[in-house]
Amino acid sequence: MDTFTPMIPKESAVFLPRFQTKAGEKSIDICRIVYLKVQINYTMFYLSDGEQVITTLSLSNYARLLEPHGFIRIHKSYLVNERYFVPK
């Protein structure tokens, strides 16, 4: 069975383009992203340090940006970083 394991990958040189959040403009190293989840009309980022970031861009838009970097759309509401998905 596949499960999530709390391993922390090394930092990457790939960052998402800057985007607007409720807290202001932000850029995120993709290695910090554990998964993304749809929240009605928003997308919630769940980061490796426990931080959560909400944005107005759709999950489909983030999927186009992140799938080439090892993210997998496991459900219409979830996009998962394969670095955190380890088979047991």
Residue, then its C-alpha position, 0 to 999 in steps of 0.5 A: m500500500d502506498t502512503f505518505t512518508p514525512m521525508i524532506p527533500k533537498e531544496s530545488a532551484v525551481f520556484l513557482p512564479r510569484f502569486q498573490t495570497k491573502a498575506g501578500e505576494k509569495s513564491i514557493d520552492i516546489c520541494r517544500i510543497v507536499y500536496l495541493k488541495v481544492q478548497i471550493n474556488y481556491t487552491m490550498f498548498y500544504l508545505s513540508d514545514g506545516e505552513q498552508v497557503i491559499t491562492t485563487l488560481s485553479l488546481s488545473n493551472y498548478a497541475r500544468l506548472l507542476e506535473p513536469h516537476g514530479f507532481i501527480r494528480i491523484h484525484k480531481s481535488y488533489l495534486v501530490n508531490e511524488r517526493y513525499f509519496v513513498p511505497k511501503 
